[in-house]
């Protein structure tokens, strides 16, 4: 049975809720990239998440609680997912898969693409396994050099996004 949920654009309050999911520099850097520091002012955190080329989403449960956050943007003709996170209170319940499916549904409604892509740190086994279960496959990054702080990352693509039709009822 599908979980009741709502995908929304984040409010300032929701961005700040996401900020509170991280308790040290390594967590926020791994999640958000080299421009994320800990501690970080609320203003700077929101500024980094609202850069114009990112589209951000919040996933709310049936009680309107913020359970997950993610972004996408265009990269190498793919809808590239980034900064995916599940509220620590809701981890291990399948919310990440729902978030990814819902974000990609929105992305493909807005614009076609060759597929979907993302980066994941190799030691983030839970996330890597989640993405693999959705059909993402690790592949060589098509550009040299590998971007920024991503040397310890796997580049994963989802070449066939027809899974959206099949997995709507996660």
Secondary structure, DSSP 4 states (H G I P E B T S, - for coil): -PPPEEEEPPPHHHHHHHHTT--SHHHHHHHH-TT--SS--HHHHHHHHT-TT-EEEEEEETT--EEEEEEEEEETTEEEEEEEEE-GGGTTSSHHHHHHHHHHHHHHHH---S-EEEEEETT-HHHHHHHHHTT-EEE--SSSSPPTT-TTEEEEEES-TTHHHHSTT-
